[in-house]
Amino acid sequence: QMRSILEAIERRPQKMPTILMGDTNEWRTEAGCLREIEPEFHVAPTGPSFHARHPVAQLDRIIVHKDLNIEAAGVHMSPAARRASDHLPIWARLSG
């Protein structure tokens, strides 16, 4: 699926910086779908967001085009977030 997304991005007639976000279900950045994003994209260092009650895995990702800079990134941890889902929300502050 990641390869299809990256190919669709490459085929766009108008090139622009791109951000991909979501649950990749990938436990390691060097494996699976995440190894296909280099060198055009990099992963924001958000930290573990799964499981919300005791986060141990970084399954949720913010994948950023190389033309954008990641200024800061993290995981939102609040009592409400821990109850809302089994994944905690992740965030990133970017600049161009």
C-alpha positions as CSV (number, residue, x, y, z in Angstrom):
1,Q,0.0,0.0,0.0
2,M,2.8,2.4,0.8
3,R,4.4,1.8,-2.6
4,S,1.0,2.6,-4.3
5,I,0.7,5.8,-2.3
6,L,4.3,6.9,-3.1
7,E,3.7,6.1,-6.8
8,A,0.5,8.2,-6.8
9,I,2.4,11.1,-5.2
10,E,5.1,10.8,-7.9
11,R,2.6,10.9,-10.7
12,R,1.0,14.1,-9.6
13,P,1.4,16.8,-12.3
14,Q,2.0,19.5,-9.7
15,K,4.8,18.7,-7.3
16,M,4.3,19.9,-3.7
17,P,5.5,19.0,-0.2
18,T,3.5,16.2,1.2
19,I,2.6,14.8,4.7
20,L,1.4,11.3,5.2
21,M,-0.1,10.4,8.6
22,G,-1.7,7.4,10.2
23,D,-1.4,4.0,11.8
24,T,1.2,2.1,9.7
25,N,1.0,-1.0,11.8
26,E,4.8,-1.2,11.4
27,W,6.9,-1.8,14.6
28,R,10.3,-0.7,13.1
29,T,11.3,2.1,10.8
30,E,13.9,-0.1,9.0
31,A,11.3,-2.7,8.0
32,G,8.2,-3.2,5.9
33,C,6.5,-0.2,4.3
34,L,8.7,2.4,6.0
35,R,11.9,1.3,4.3
36,E,10.3,2.5,1.0
37,I,10.0,6.1,2.0
38,E,13.6,7.1,1.7
39,P,15.1,9.4,0.4
40,E,12.0,11.5,-0.4
41,F,10.4,11.3,3.0
42,H,11.4,11.0,6.7
43,V,9.5,10.0,9.8
44,A,8.8,12.5,12.6
45,P,10.2,11.3,15.9
46,T,6.9,11.3,17.8
47,G,7.5,8.4,20.2
48,P,5.3,5.5,21.3
49,S,1.6,5.9,20.9
50,F,0.2,2.4,21.2
51,H,-1.3,1.0,23.5
52,A,-2.8,4.2,24.9
53,R,-2.9,2.8,28.5
54,H,0.8,1.9,28.4
55,P,2.5,3.1,25.2
56,V,5.3,0.8,24.1
57,A,5.1,0.9,20.2
58,Q,5.4,3.7,17.7
59,L,2.8,2.4,15.2
60,D,1.3,5.8,14.3
61,R,3.5,7.9,12.0
62,I,3.8,11.3,10.5
63,I,5.8,10.9,7.3
64,V,7.1,14.2,6.0
65,H,8.5,15.2,2.5
66,K,12.1,16.1,2.5
67,D,11.3,19.7,1.6
68,L,9.7,20.2,5.0
69,N,11.5,20.5,8.3
70,I,10.3,18.8,11.5
71,E,10.7,21.4,14.3
72,A,9.2,19.3,17.0
73,A,7.1,16.1,17.4
74,G,5.5,14.1,20.1
75,V,2.6,12.2,21.6
76,H,-0.4,13.8,23.3
77,M,-0.9,12.1,26.6
78,S,-4.0,13.1,28.6
79,P,-6.6,11.2,30.5
80,A,-9.2,12.0,27.7
81,A,-6.8,10.8,25.0
82,R,-6.1,7.5,26.9
83,R,-9.9,6.8,27.0
84,A,-10.7,7.9,23.4
85,S,-8.8,5.2,21.6
86,D,-6.3,2.5,21.9
87,H,-3.8,4.8,20.1
88,L,-2.7,8.1,21.5
89,P,-2.8,11.2,19.2
90,I,0.5,12.2,17.7
91,W,1.6,15.7,16.5
92,A,4.4,17.5,14.7
93,R,5.3,21.1,14.1
94,L,6.7,21.6,10.6
95,S,8.3,24.5,8.7
96,G,9.0,24.9,5.0
